[in-house]
Structures are given as C-alpha cells and as structure tokens.
Amino acid sequence: MHPSLTKYRILLGFLAVTVAIIWISTTGTTRWGLISLACSLAGLIIGLGVSFPQMQFFGESFCQAKTREKQVSLTFDDGPDPVNTPALLSLLAERQARATFFLIGCKVADQPQLARKIVAEGHSVENHTYRHSPFTNLFLDDRLNQDLIAAQTEIEQVTGHLPIFFRPPVGLTNPRVFRVTRKLKLQVAGYTARGLDRRPDAPEKIAGRLLAKLRPGAIFLLHDGGVPKERLLAVVTLLLDHLQVEGYRCVPLDELKALYDAKN
C-alpha cells in the first residue's frame, strides 16, 4: 500500500461518501441523526487508531517481526534514569540479554555517561522525543520535527548512534507523526504487548500481560524511567526466566527488524 493510502484516508473517504448518500436520501431529523451516527463511529475508529499502533491506522508501525525464530525485543522507555537504568543494565548483563532503550533527549543531556554505558554494553538506543511532553500528540509538524531532530542530535552526539526508530510518548500516533518520521527516515516503533508497568501492580501481573502475547518476533514495552526500581527488576527477572525456559533470545530492535526485512 502506498504510504499516503492509509486506513485513515480510506475511512475519511468512506465517511465523505456515506454523508453524501445520507444527505441525498434523507431529510430533517433523520438526516442529521444518521450523519451524527456516522461521524461518531468514524471518531471512535480514529480514536482506536490513535491509541493502538497495531492497527497500522495512520502508517506502518513496527509492532512485531514475522519470524519463526525464537527472538524477542525487550524495550524500555523514558530513560536514562540514574537509579533504575544502571541496575537494569547489571541484570541484563548478568543474564546476557540485550535490549533497546527509547531515550528522552534532555535526559541524555543530563546523563551522558549513562547513555554511553547503554551502548557500550551492547544495547541499542532510540528516539523517544527530546522532552516527552504530554502534548506531543498535539504538536504540529514543525514543532514535532524540531523535537525529534533535537533528540536525534543529542543521542547521536553523546552515544555515537543515530536512532533509526521513534516511539511516540504513550504510543499515540496520528498523521503528523508519520509525515515527520518519514521525512527524518525514522521508523515508528510500536509494540506487541506492553506491561502497563506504571500501574501499582504486582510484578507477576505485569510480566503476565507481556507473556500472554509471547511469540517469535514479539516486542515488549516496559519503562526504566518513572517506575520503582525493585518492581522493574522483579518484572524483568520474571520475563528473562520464562524466556530462558522457552528457549527465546533477547535481541535489540534493530536486529529484530533486520530479521523481519530479510523475511519480506
């Protein structure tokens, strides 16, 4: 499918045709009631597309590699964190697991040695905006472009690695995200499952949400920033224990994508 022919554009076209038919074939309150219903249903679908990258609604999000090989990617958002990230790196090194860290640019500026340590230990670092604003999904193209470039520049200058993936805050997408990332040659990264680890749930419940969707090529989303260290380590330990028993290997997202590209 051509990048411009998205499910979003198809829906808008279908809505326009539907409204035109309703306008021609009905009158009065029936007309306005049906138009309101059609617009409400379209709005609901668009809202789901914003919230769930797996729908591929506005463009292609990398949410899973289609492969039979037992490889998965553990991804961690909102770092680097001066308390959580070093402890997590120690655990990953002990278990010989490599992961992907979606870094916030201003945190990289505050913790450059820690950002370099992530890369030095064999993990990949990617773009998670410069400031992680709660209003990122409302940014117009120019502001979003500036924010992503600032994060790209900071991460590359500090770590020597130019990110190839961008994960929007909270995983929310819209047409502007795909326009800007296409211009910057960034791949939007989604997830197969997320732990919802900001909730005050037991580690077993958080890990269970991810393992319920365990399959070759899965991408798991957790956070190393903004969560309690002990719970983070407990969750990752549970995951690594289960993955080891099932014969899975943890690889960075770029390696998983390379595997996906080789199969397609």
Secondary structure, DSSP 8 states (H G I E B T S, - for coil): --TTS-HHHHHHHHHHHHHHHHHHH--HHHHHHHHHHHHHHHHHHHHHHHH-GGG--SS-EE-B---SS-EEEEEEEEE--TTHHHHHHHHHHHTT---EEEE-HHHHHH-HHHHHHHHHTT-EEEE--SS--TTGGG--HHHHHHHHHHHHHHHHHHHS----EE--GGG---HHHHHHHHHTT-EEE--SEE--TTS---HHHHHHHHHTT--TTBEEEEESSSS-HHHHHHHHHHHHHHHHHHT-EE--HHHHHHHHHHH-
